[in-house]
Amino acid sequence: MDTSAILIHVTFAPDGTVVSISSKPEATGPQQWFNFLTRNTADCYQALSGGRGVFKVPADQLDKLQTACPA
């Protein structure tokens, strides 16, 4: 079983909206990708200081999530 995780980095504006997020599908906006990951992953998000956060997504799930995310 592969236990490696992909880190998806998120940065937020002072008003809480997503400024940038890594590993997003090309046709998806940053806020839309963040909302999708929030709804479709369990216990994967960790808030960090300075308006940042990270999703720790199992490597074998990332492609499935990117494909399932609506454009």
BALUMSE-999030 format. One line per 3 residues: their letters; for each residue x, z, y of N, C-alpha, C, O. Coordinates in Angstrom, 1 decimal, always signed. Each point is the difference from the previous one (the first is absolute). Example, Ala and Ser with C-alpha at 12.3 -4.5 7.8 and 13.67 -1.06 7.14 Angstrom:
<sites>
as = +13.2,+7.8,-5.7,-0.9,+0.0,+1.2,+0.9,+0.0,+1.2,+1.0,+0.7,+0.0 | -1.4,-1.4,+1.1,+0.9,+0.0,+1.1,-0.8,+0.8,+1.1,+0.5,+0.1,+1.1
</sites>
This chain:
<sites>
mdt = +0.8,+0.0,-1.2,-0.8,+0.0,+1.2,+0.9,+0.0,+1.2,+0.9,+0.8,+0.2 | -1.2,-1.7,+0.8,+0.8,-0.1,+1.2,-0.6,+1.0,+1.0,-1.2,-0.1,+0.4 | +2.0,+1.0,+0.1,-0.4,+1.0,+0.9,+0.5,-0.3,+1.4,-0.1,+0.9,+0.9
sai = +0.6,-2.0,-0.6,+0.6,-0.3,+1.3,-1.2,-0.2,+1.0,-1.1,-0.5,-0.4 | +1.4,+0.8,+1.7,-1.0,-0.2,+1.0,+0.5,-0.8,+1.1,+1.2,+0.0,+0.3 | -2.1,-0.7,+0.4,+0.3,-0.8,+1.1,-0.5,+0.8,+1.2,-1.1,+0.6,+0.0
lih = +2.0,-0.5,+1.1,-0.4,+0.7,+1.2,-0.5,-1.0,+1.0,+0.6,-0.9,+0.3 | -1.8,+1.2,+0.2,-0.6,-0.8,+1.0,+0.0,+0.8,+1.3,-0.7,+1.0,+0.1 | +1.5,-1.4,+0.8,+0.1,+0.7,+1.3,-1.0,-0.4,+1.0,-0.4,-1.1,+0.2
vtf = -0.2,+2.2,+0.5,-1.0,-0.2,+1.0,+0.5,+0.6,+1.3,+0.5,+1.1,+0.0 | -0.8,-1.8,+1.1,+0.2,+0.6,+1.3,-1.3,-0.1,+0.8,-0.7,-0.9,-0.1 | +0.5,+2.0,+0.9,-1.3,+0.1,+0.7,+0.3,+0.0,+1.5,+1.0,+0.5,+0.5
apd = -2.0,-1.0,+0.3,+0.0,+0.1,+1.4,-0.5,+1.4,+0.4,-0.6,+0.7,-0.9 | +0.8,-0.2,+2.1,-0.5,+1.3,+0.4,-1.5,+0.3,-0.2,-0.4,+1.1,-0.2 | -0.4,-2.2,+0.2,-1.4,+0.1,-0.2,-0.4,+0.0,-1.5,-1.2,+0.1,-0.3
gtv = +2.2,-0.1,-0.6,-0.3,+0.0,-1.4,-0.2,-1.3,-0.7,-0.1,+0.0,-1.3 | +0.1,-1.1,+2.0,-0.1,-1.3,-0.6,+1.3,-0.4,-0.7,+1.1,+0.5,+0.5 | -1.1,-1.3,-1.5,+1.2,-0.5,-0.7,+0.7,-1.1,+0.8,-0.6,-1.0,+0.4
vsi = +1.9,+1.2,+0.0,+0.8,-1.0,+0.7,+0.6,-0.9,-1.0,+0.0,-1.2,+0.2 | +0.6,+1.8,-1.3,+0.7,-0.9,-1.0,-0.1,+0.7,-1.3,-0.1,+1.3,-0.1 | +0.1,-2.1,-1.0,+0.0,+0.5,-1.4,+0.7,-1.0,-0.8,-0.3,-1.2,+0.1
ssk = +1.1,+1.7,-1.1,+0.7,-1.0,-0.8,-0.8,-0.4,-1.2,-1.0,+0.6,-0.3 | +1.4,-1.7,-0.4,-0.5,-0.5,-1.2,-1.5,-0.5,+0.1,-0.7,-0.1,-1.0 | +0.3,-0.2,+2.2,-1.4,-0.4,+0.2,-0.1,-1.5,-0.4,+0.9,-0.8,+0.2
pea = -2.1,+0.4,-0.7,-0.2,-1.4,-0.3,+0.0,-0.8,+1.3,-0.3,+0.6,+1.1 | +0.7,-1.8,-1.1,+0.2,-0.8,+1.2,-1.2,-0.1,+0.9,+0.1,+0.1,+1.2 | -1.3,-0.3,-1.8,-1.2,-0.2,+0.7,-0.7,+1.3,+0.4,-1.1,-0.1,+0.6
tgp = +1.7,+1.2,-0.8,-0.6,+1.3,+0.2,+0.6,+0.7,+1.2,+1.2,-0.1,+0.2 | -2.0,+0.6,+0.7,+0.5,+0.8,+1.1,+0.5,+1.3,-0.4,-0.3,+0.6,-1.0 | +1.2,+0.1,+1.9,+0.6,+1.2,-0.4,-1.1,+1.2,-0.2,+0.1,+0.7,-1.0
qqw = -1.1,-0.7,+1.9,-1.0,+1.1,-0.2,-0.8,-0.2,-1.2,-0.4,+0.9,-0.7 | +0.1,-2.2,+0.4,-0.8,-0.4,-1.2,+0.7,+0.4,-1.2,-0.6,+0.6,-1.0 | +1.9,-0.9,+0.9,+0.8,+0.4,-1.2,+0.1,+1.5,-0.2,-0.1,+0.5,-1.1
fnf = +0.3,+0.2,+2.2,+0.0,+1.5,+0.0,-1.3,+0.5,-0.6,+0.0,+0.9,-0.8 | -1.1,-1.4,+1.4,-1.3,+0.5,-0.5,-0.2,-0.3,-1.4,-0.6,+0.8,-0.8 | +1.0,-2.0,+0.3,-0.2,-0.4,-1.4,+0.8,+1.0,-0.9,-0.5,+0.4,-1.0
ltr = +1.8,-0.2,+1.4,+0.8,+0.9,-0.8,-0.5,+1.4,-0.1,+0.0,+0.7,-1.0 | -0.5,-0.2,+2.2,-0.6,+1.3,+0.0,-1.2,+0.2,-0.9,-0.2,+1.0,-0.7 | -0.6,-2.1,+0.6,-1.2,+0.1,-0.9,+0.3,-0.3,-1.4,-0.8,+0.4,-0.9
nta = +1.9,-1.1,+0.6,+0.2,-0.4,-1.4,+1.2,+0.6,-0.7,+0.4,-0.5,-1.1 | +0.2,+1.5,+1.7,+1.1,+0.7,-0.7,-0.3,+1.5,+0.1,-0.7,+0.4,+0.9 | +1.1,+0.3,-1.9,-0.3,+1.4,+0.0,+1.4,+0.8,+0.0,+0.9,-0.3,-0.7
dcy = -0.9,+1.2,+1.7,+1.2,+0.9,+0.1,+1.3,-0.8,+0.2,+1.1,+0.4,-0.5 | -1.2,-1.5,+1.3,+1.2,-0.8,+0.2,+0.6,+0.1,+1.4,+1.1,-0.4,+0.3 | -1.9,+0.9,+0.6,+0.4,+0.0,+1.4,+0.6,+1.3,+0.4,-0.4,+1.1,-0.4
qal = +1.5,-1.2,+1.2,+0.7,+1.2,+0.6,+0.2,-0.2,+1.4,+0.6,-1.0,+0.5 | -1.2,+1.9,+0.4,+0.2,-0.1,+1.4,+1.4,+0.5,+0.3,+0.5,+1.0,-0.6 | +0.2,-1.6,+1.6,+1.3,+0.3,+0.5,-0.1,+0.3,+1.5,-1.0,-0.3,+0.6
sgg = +2.0,+0.9,-0.1,+0.0,+0.3,+1.5,+0.3,-1.3,+0.8,+0.4,-1.0,-0.6 | -0.7,+1.1,+1.9,+0.3,-1.1,+0.8,-0.9,-1.2,-0.1,+0.4,-1.2,+0.3 | -1.7,+1.4,-0.7,-0.9,-1.1,-0.1,+0.3,-1.0,-1.1,-0.2,-1.2,+0.1
rgv = +0.7,+1.8,-1.2,+0.3,-0.8,-1.2,-0.6,+0.6,-1.3,-0.5,+1.1,+0.0 | +0.5,-1.9,-1.0,-0.5,+0.4,-1.3,+0.5,-1.0,-1.0,+0.6,-1.0,+0.3 | -0.8,+1.4,-1.6,+0.5,-0.8,-1.1,-1.0,+0.1,-1.2,-0.5,+1.1,-0.3
fkv = +0.2,-2.3,-0.3,-0.7,+0.0,-1.2,+1.0,-0.1,-1.1,+0.9,-0.9,+0.1 | -1.0,+1.7,-1.2,+0.9,-0.2,-1.2,-0.9,-0.6,-1.1,-0.7,+0.7,-0.7 | +0.8,-2.0,+0.6,-0.9,-0.7,-0.9,+0.8,-0.4,-1.3,+1.1,-0.5,+0.1
pad = -1.6,+0.8,-1.3,+0.7,-0.4,-1.2,+0.3,-1.5,+0.1,-0.9,-0.8,+0.3 | +2.1,+0.4,-0.7,+0.4,-1.4,+0.1,-0.9,-1.0,-0.7,-0.2,-1.1,+0.4 | -0.3,+1.6,-1.6,-0.9,-0.9,-0.7,-1.4,-0.2,+0.6,-0.7,-0.9,-0.4
qld = +0.4,+1.6,+1.4,-1.3,-0.1,+0.7,+0.0,-0.8,+1.2,-1.0,-0.5,+0.5 | +2.2,+0.3,+0.2,+0.0,-0.6,+1.3,-0.5,-1.4,-0.1,-0.8,-0.4,+0.9 | +1.2,-0.5,-1.8,-0.6,-1.3,-0.1,-1.5,+0.0,-0.1,-0.6,-0.9,+0.6
klq = +0.1,+1.7,-1.4,-1.4,+0.1,-0.2,-0.7,+0.4,+1.3,-1.1,-0.6,+0.3 | +1.6,+1.6,+0.4,-0.6,+0.4,+1.3,+0.1,-1.2,+1.0,-1.0,-0.2,+0.7 | +2.1,-0.4,-0.6,+0.1,-1.1,+0.9,-0.9,-1.2,-0.3,-0.6,-0.6,+1.0
tac = +0.4,+0.3,-2.2,-1.0,-1.0,-0.4,-1.4,+0.4,+0.2,-0.8,-0.8,+0.4 | +0.4,+2.0,-0.6,-1.3,+0.5,+0.2,-0.4,+0.2,+1.4,-1.2,+0.1,+0.3 | +2.1,+0.0,+0.6,-0.3,+0.3,+1.4,-0.7,-1.2,+0.7,+0.5,-1.1,-0.1
pa = -1.7,+1.3,+0.7,-0.6,-1.1,+0.6,+0.7,-0.5,+1.3,+0.6,+0.8,+0.7 | -0.6,-2.1,-0.5,+0.7,-0.6,+1.2,-0.8,+0.3,+1.3,+0.5,-0.4,+1.0
</sites>
